[in-house]
Amino acid sequence: MTRRLFAESFIQAWQALVTNKLRTLLSLLGVMIGIFMITAVFAVSDSLEENLKGIFSSVRSDVLFVEKMPWTFSSEYPWWKYAVREDPTLQDAELLRERLPSARTVAFQTGNMANLERGSSSFQGARLGAVTLDYLDAIELDIEDGRFFSPREMQTASPVALIGREIVNRLFPGEDAIGKSCTLEGRKLRIIGVLAQEGTSIVGEGSDDLVIIPVTFGQQLLNFKALKASILIRAKEGVDLETLRGEVIAAYRPLRRLHPRDENDFAVNEVEMLTAFIDVLFGRVEYGVWFIGAFAILIGCFSVANIMFVSVKERTPLIGVQKALGAKRSFVLAQFLTEAVALCLIGAILALLAVGLLVLTVNAFSEGFSLVFGMERFLLGLGIAVVSGIIAGLAPALQAARMDPVEAMRAA
């Protein structure tokens, strides 16, 4: 019975759309615009969120970063207080390694921008990272060819490097870069590893423009005191980050010569801080989208309600006949509510098809950014249509359900 009622109501809604195309489409325009706006903006928002979180996919969840600046600022702490802090040093990392029993790995990283050359070819603005041997255990590097540094290469400050795929394509086009050399800031550099290509995204190049060298070799090229640096500390299996954080703070404060009443002059960060911030940020974006889209949908609801009032008026004699033959109020109510929902679903399907076309177009012609339109957003659009139809059709459906059968048949 329910299926038959819905099928008949959907046919009635489609007939109203076919018979009065312009009136119905204009009435549904508000619902269509609202659903299109919400789902389209959510598609963009979901894509941006996925891209941003993808940046941190190479960072293990059990790693802490000891740095000068926190990744999230407090409004109660002026930024200039962070700016005057000193960056962690390589010596700090070596001393912490001996004082953290809960740490599995203590690594150090620093870096700068650099230029690479090979013959007449050059790569300007590569991201240069000088790291310790334990860096590979803290960060999940996707090494496509070759290998990471050996302990001996680290100890002897060998001029070796791992490079990203964009650099390979520029300096070694069509060649196997492993074992070949290029020049880094005037120093000869031998390539021992190539990182897998990540591709361009809206938030950056990933590891494609990255050069990783041993920190001992980096000391010969870079002034570490003038560069941003981080100490990466990975927890042992079974040790939670809060325990490790407390241990790091207790061990590092004496190294920084802090009085017991002094505030920490360093920050202990973790990836969850950034992903949580991203969740909050895009959560607020969703509120804004709902706020704006609700107005368009509300206007659409009034338009659909107007269609339904006209439909009730046109079918008043039929309602009288149905009631005279024994149709209950609930049947008439459900009939017009289902028709309103069906009208909104037609509008939603048109809007979602438009969003799908937008996603396909952007993904076909855009480089470095692809839209994501998941099933949950599609179902969300349909859900909004159902709720809108119920709200829009309730008053006309109640009017039809309360009609006196005799008076309704006289209206013919």
C-alpha positions as CSV (number, residue, x, y, z in Angstrom):
1,M,0.0,0.0,0.0
2,T,2.8,2.4,0.9
3,R,4.7,1.7,-2.3
4,R,1.6,2.2,-4.4
5,L,0.8,5.4,-2.6
6,F,4.4,6.7,-3.2
7,A,4.3,5.6,-6.9
8,E,1.0,7.3,-7.6
9,S,2.1,10.4,-5.8
10,F,5.4,10.5,-7.7
11,I,3.4,10.2,-10.9
12,Q,1.1,13.0,-9.9
13,A,4.2,15.2,-9.1
14,W,5.8,14.3,-12.5
15,Q,2.5,15.2,-14.2
16,A,2.4,18.5,-12.5
17,L,5.9,19.1,-13.6
18,V,5.2,18.1,-17.2
19,T,1.9,20.0,-17.4
20,N,3.1,23.2,-15.9
21,K,6.8,23.0,-16.6
22,L,7.7,26.7,-16.1
23,R,5.6,27.2,-13.0
24,T,6.8,24.0,-11.3
25,L,10.5,24.6,-12.2
26,L,10.4,28.2,-10.9
27,S,8.7,26.9,-7.7
28,L,11.3,24.2,-7.3
29,L,14.2,26.6,-8.1
30,G,14.7,27.6,-4.4
31,V,15.0,23.9,-3.3
32,M,17.3,23.2,-6.3
33,I,19.6,26.2,-5.6
34,G,19.7,25.4,-1.9
35,I,20.6,21.7,-2.4
36,F,23.1,22.6,-5.2
37,M,24.8,25.2,-3.0
38,I,25.0,22.9,0.0
39,T,26.3,19.8,-1.8
40,A,28.6,21.8,-4.1
41,V,30.2,23.7,-1.3
42,F,30.5,20.5,0.8
43,A,32.2,18.8,-2.2
44,V,34.8,21.7,-2.3
45,S,35.1,21.7,1.5
46,D,35.6,17.9,1.7
47,S,38.2,18.1,-1.0
48,L,40.2,20.9,0.7
49,E,40.0,19.0,4.0
50,E,41.2,15.8,2.4
51,N,44.1,17.6,0.7
52,L,45.1,19.4,3.9
53,K,45.0,16.2,6.0
54,G,46.9,14.4,3.2
55,I,49.9,16.6,4.0
56,F,50.3,14.9,7.3
57,S,49.8,11.4,6.1
58,S,53.5,10.7,6.1
59,V,53.8,11.7,9.7
60,R,53.2,8.9,12.2
61,S,50.5,9.4,14.8
62,D,52.9,8.4,17.7
63,V,55.4,11.2,17.0
64,L,55.9,14.4,18.9
65,F,57.6,17.5,17.4
66,V,59.6,19.7,19.8
67,E,59.8,23.2,18.2
68,K,60.0,26.9,19.0
69,M,56.5,27.6,17.9
70,P,53.2,25.8,18.7
71,W,51.1,24.7,15.8
72,T,48.0,26.2,17.3
73,F,48.2,29.6,19.0
74,S,46.4,30.7,22.1
75,S,44.8,34.1,22.1
76,E,46.1,34.7,25.6
77,Y,49.7,34.4,24.5
78,P,51.1,37.2,22.2
79,W,52.8,35.9,19.1
80,W,55.9,37.9,19.7
81,K,56.7,35.8,22.8
82,Y,56.9,32.8,20.6
83,A,59.0,34.7,18.0
84,V,61.8,35.5,20.4
85,R,62.3,31.8,21.4
86,E,65.3,29.8,20.3
87,D,64.9,26.8,18.0
88,P,65.9,23.4,19.2
89,T,69.5,22.3,18.3
90,L,71.1,19.1,17.1
91,Q,72.9,18.9,20.4
92,D,69.5,19.1,22.2
93,A,68.3,16.2,20.2
94,E,71.4,14.1,21.1
95,L,71.0,14.9,24.8
96,L,67.3,14.1,24.8
97,R,68.0,10.8,23.2
98,E,69.8,9.8,26.4
99,R,67.1,11.1,28.8
100,L,63.9,9.7,27.3
101,P,63.3,6.0,28.2
102,S,59.9,6.1,26.7
103,A,61.2,7.2,23.3
104,R,61.8,4.8,20.5
105,T,63.4,7.4,18.2
106,V,64.8,10.9,18.5
107,A,65.5,12.6,15.2
108,F,66.5,16.1,14.2
109,Q,65.5,18.1,11.1
110,T,66.2,21.5,9.7
111,G,66.3,23.0,6.3
112,N,66.1,25.9,3.8
113,M,65.4,26.6,0.2
114,A,68.2,25.7,-2.2
115,N,69.1,25.6,-5.9
116,L,70.4,22.5,-7.8
117,E,72.3,22.4,-11.1
118,R,73.4,19.8,-13.5
119,G,75.1,21.0,-16.7
120,S,72.8,23.6,-18.3
121,S,69.8,22.4,-16.3
122,S,68.8,23.8,-12.9
123,F,66.1,23.5,-10.3
124,Q,65.4,26.7,-8.4
125,G,63.7,26.8,-5.0
126,A,64.0,23.2,-3.9
127,R,63.1,22.4,-0.3
128,L,66.3,21.2,1.4
129,G,66.0,19.1,4.5
130,A,69.0,18.1,6.6
131,V,68.1,15.2,8.8
132,T,69.5,12.6,11.2
133,L,69.6,8.9,10.6
134,D,66.5,8.3,12.8
135,Y,64.4,10.5,10.6
136,L,63.3,7.6,8.5
137,D,61.7,5.9,11.6
138,A,59.8,9.1,12.5
139,I,58.5,10.0,9.0
140,E,57.2,7.5,6.4
141,L,59.2,8.3,3.4
142,D,58.1,6.6,0.2
143,I,61.4,5.8,-1.5
144,E,60.7,4.7,-5.0
145,D,64.3,3.9,-6.1
146,G,67.6,3.6,-4.1
147,R,67.9,3.9,-0.4
148,F,68.2,6.1,2.7
149,F,71.6,7.1,4.2
150,S,73.8,4.6,5.8
151,P,75.3,5.2,9.3
152,R,78.8,5.5,7.7
153,E,77.5,8.2,5.3
154,M,76.0,10.1,8.2
155,Q,79.2,9.7,10.3
156,T,81.5,10.9,7.5
157,A,79.2,13.7,6.3
158,S,79.0,12.2,2.8
159,P,77.6,14.5,0.1
160,V,74.6,12.2,-0.7
161,A,70.9,12.9,-1.1
162,L,67.4,11.7,-1.8
163,I,65.5,13.8,-4.2
164,G,61.9,14.2,-5.3
165,R,60.5,13.2,-8.7
166,E,60.1,16.8,-10.0
167,I,63.8,17.4,-9.5
168,V,64.6,14.1,-11.3
169,N,62.4,15.1,-14.2
170,R,64.2,18.4,-14.5
171,L,67.8,17.4,-13.9
172,F,67.8,13.8,-15.1
173,P,65.1,13.6,-17.8
174,G,64.6,10.1,-19.1
175,E,67.6,8.8,-17.0
176,D,68.1,6.8,-13.8
177,A,69.2,9.3,-11.3
178,I,70.7,6.8,-8.8
179,G,74.4,7.1,-8.6
180,K,74.5,10.3,-10.7
181,S,75.7,13.7,-9.4
182,C,74.5,17.3,-9.5
183,T,75.6,20.5,-7.7
184,L,73.9,21.8,-4.6
185,E,74.9,25.3,-3.7
186,G,78.3,24.8,-5.4
187,R,78.9,21.4,-3.8
188,K,78.9,18.1,-5.7
189,L,76.0,15.9,-4.6
190,R,75.5,12.2,-5.3
191,I,72.0,10.8,-5.6
192,I,71.3,7.7,-3.7
193,G,67.5,7.7,-3.5
194,V,64.4,9.0,-5.4
195,L,61.2,9.7,-3.6
196,A,57.9,8.5,-5.1
197,Q,55.9,11.1,-7.0
198,E,53.0,12.6,-5.0
199,G,51.8,15.0,-7.6
200,T,50.8,18.7,-7.4
201,S,47.9,19.6,-5.1
202,I,46.2,22.8,-4.2
203,V,48.3,22.9,-1.0
204,G,51.7,22.2,-2.5
205,E,54.1,19.9,-4.3
206,G,54.4,17.2,-1.5
207,S,57.8,15.6,-1.7
208,D,58.3,16.2,-5.4
209,D,60.6,19.2,-4.9
210,L,62.3,17.9,-1.8
211,V,66.0,17.2,-1.3
212,I,67.1,15.3,1.9
213,I,70.7,15.3,3.0
214,P,72.5,14.0,6.1
215,V,72.5,16.5,8.9
216,T,76.3,16.2,9.2
217,F,76.7,17.3,5.5
218,G,74.1,20.0,6.1
219,Q,76.2,21.5,8.8
220,Q,78.8,22.3,6.1
221,L,76.2,24.1,3.9
222,L,73.8,25.7,6.3
223,N,73.8,28.0,9.3
224,F,71.7,26.0,11.6
225,K,71.3,28.8,14.1
226,A,69.4,30.9,11.6
227,L,67.0,28.1,10.5
228,K,63.8,26.7,11.8
229,A,64.5,23.3,13.4
230,S,62.5,20.4,14.9
231,I,63.2,17.4,17.1
232,L,61.1,14.4,16.2
233,I,60.4,12.0,19.0
234,R,58.6,8.7,18.4
235,A,57.0,6.8,21.3
236,K,57.9,3.2,22.1
237,E,55.1,0.7,21.5
238,G,52.6,0.8,24.3
239,V,53.6,4.3,25.4
240,D,50.8,7.0,25.0
241,L,51.7,10.4,23.8
242,E,50.7,12.2,26.9
243,T,53.1,10.1,29.0
244,L,55.9,10.8,26.4
245,R,54.9,14.5,26.3
246,G,55.4,14.8,30.1
247,E,58.7,13.0,29.9
248,V,59.9,15.3,27.1
249,I,59.0,18.5,29.0
250,A,60.6,17.2,32.2
251,A,63.8,16.3,30.3
252,Y,64.0,19.3,28.1
253,R,63.4,22.1,30.7
254,P,66.7,21.6,32.4
255,L,68.5,21.6,29.0
256,R,66.9,25.0,28.4
257,R,68.0,26.2,31.9
258,L,64.4,27.0,32.9
259,H,63.5,27.9,36.5
260,P,60.7,25.7,38.0
261,R,58.4,28.8,37.9
262,D,59.3,29.7,34.3
263,E,57.0,29.0,31.4
264,N,58.2,26.5,28.8
265,D,60.1,28.3,26.0
266,F,59.4,25.5,23.6
267,A,56.4,23.8,22.2
268,V,55.6,20.1,22.0
269,N,53.4,19.5,19.0
270,E,51.6,16.5,17.5
271,V,49.7,15.8,14.3
272,E,46.4,15.5,16.1
273,M,46.6,19.2,17.0
274,L,46.6,20.1,13.3
275,T,43.9,17.6,12.2
276,A,41.7,18.7,15.1
277,F,42.2,22.4,14.1
278,I,41.3,21.4,10.5
279,D,38.1,19.6,11.8
280,V,37.1,22.7,13.7
281,L,37.8,25.0,10.8
282,F,35.8,23.0,8.3
283,G,33.1,22.4,10.9
284,R,32.6,26.2,11.0
285,V,32.5,26.3,7.2
286,E,29.7,23.8,7.3
287,Y,27.7,26.0,9.7
288,G,28.1,28.9,7.2
289,V,27.0,26.7,4.3
290,W,23.9,25.5,6.2
291,F,23.0,29.0,7.2
292,I,23.2,30.3,3.7
293,G,21.6,27.3,2.0
294,A,18.8,27.2,4.6
295,F,17.4,30.5,3.2
296,A,17.3,29.2,-0.4
297,I,15.6,26.0,0.8
298,L,13.1,27.9,2.9
299,I,12.1,30.0,-0.2
300,G,11.9,26.8,-2.1
301,C,9.6,25.3,0.6
302,F,7.2,28.3,0.2
303,S,7.2,27.8,-3.6
304,V,6.5,24.0,-3.3
305,A,3.7,24.8,-0.7
306,N,2.2,27.1,-3.2
307,I,2.2,24.4,-5.8
308,M,0.5,22.0,-3.4
309,F,-2.2,24.5,-2.4
310,V,-3.0,24.9,-6.1
311,S,-3.0,21.1,-6.5
312,V,-5.4,20.7,-3.5
313,K,-7.7,23.3,-5.0
314,E,-7.7,21.7,-8.5
315,R,-8.4,18.2,-7.0
316,T,-10.9,19.2,-4.4
317,P,-13.8,17.2,-6.1
318,L,-11.6,14.2,-6.3
319,I,-10.7,14.5,-2.6
320,G,-14.5,14.6,-1.9
321,V,-15.1,11.4,-3.9
322,Q,-12.2,9.6,-2.2
323,K,-13.6,10.5,1.2
324,A,-17.1,9.5,0.2
325,L,-15.8,6.1,-0.8
326,G,-14.2,5.7,2.7
327,A,-10.7,7.2,2.3
328,K,-9.4,8.2,5.8
329,R,-7.8,11.5,6.6
330,S,-4.5,9.8,7.0
331,F,-4.7,8.5,3.5
332,V,-5.4,11.9,2.0
333,L,-2.7,13.5,4.2
334,A,-0.1,10.9,3.2
335,Q,-1.1,11.3,-0.5
336,F,-0.3,15.0,-0.6
337,L,2.7,14.8,1.7
338,T,4.2,12.2,-0.5
339,E,3.5,14.3,-3.6
340,A,5.3,17.2,-2.0
341,V,8.2,15.0,-1.1
342,A,8.3,13.6,-4.7
343,L,8.4,17.2,-6.1
344,C,11.3,18.1,-3.9
345,L,13.1,14.8,-4.8
346,I,12.8,15.7,-8.5
347,G,14.3,19.1,-7.7
348,A,17.1,17.4,-5.6
349,I,17.9,15.0,-8.4
350,L,18.3,17.8,-10.9
351,A,20.5,19.7,-8.4
352,L,22.6,16.6,-7.6
353,L,23.1,15.9,-11.4
354,A,24.3,19.5,-11.8
355,V,26.8,19.0,-8.9
356,G,28.0,15.7,-10.5
357,L,28.5,17.5,-13.8
358,L,30.5,20.2,-11.9
359,V,32.7,17.6,-10.2
360,L,33.4,15.8,-13.5
361,T,34.2,19.1,-15.3
362,V,36.6,20.3,-12.6
363,N,38.3,16.9,-12.3
364,A,38.7,16.8,-16.1
365,F,40.3,20.2,-16.6
366,S,41.9,21.1,-13.2
367,E,45.5,20.2,-12.5
368,G,46.5,19.7,-8.8
369,F,42.9,19.7,-7.4
370,S,40.1,17.2,-7.7
371,L,36.7,17.4,-6.2
372,V,35.3,14.7,-4.0
373,F,31.6,14.0,-4.0
374,G,30.9,11.1,-1.7
375,M,27.8,9.0,-1.3
376,E,27.1,10.6,2.1
377,R,26.8,14.0,0.5
378,F,24.5,12.6,-2.2
379,L,22.3,11.0,0.5
380,L,22.4,14.3,2.4
381,G,20.9,16.1,-0.6
382,L,18.1,13.6,-0.9
383,G,17.5,13.8,2.9
384,I,17.2,17.6,2.7
385,A,14.7,17.1,-0.2
386,V,12.6,14.8,1.9
387,V,12.5,17.1,4.9
388,S,11.8,20.1,2.7
389,G,8.9,18.2,1.1
390,I,7.4,17.3,4.4
391,I,7.6,20.9,5.7
392,A,6.3,22.4,2.4
393,G,3.5,19.8,2.0
394,L,2.2,19.7,5.6
395,A,-0.2,22.7,5.5
396,P,-1.7,21.8,2.1
397,A,-2.0,18.2,3.1
398,L,-3.8,19.1,6.3
399,Q,-6.2,21.3,4.4
400,A,-7.0,18.5,2.1
401,A,-7.4,15.9,4.9
402,R,-9.8,18.1,6.8
403,M,-12.2,18.7,3.9
404,D,-15.8,17.8,4.3
405,P,-16.6,15.2,1.5
406,V,-20.0,16.8,0.7
407,E,-18.6,20.3,0.4
408,A,-15.6,19.0,-1.6
409,M,-17.9,17.3,-4.2
410,R,-20.0,20.4,-4.5
411,A,-16.9,22.4,-5.5
412,A,-17.0,20.6,-8.8
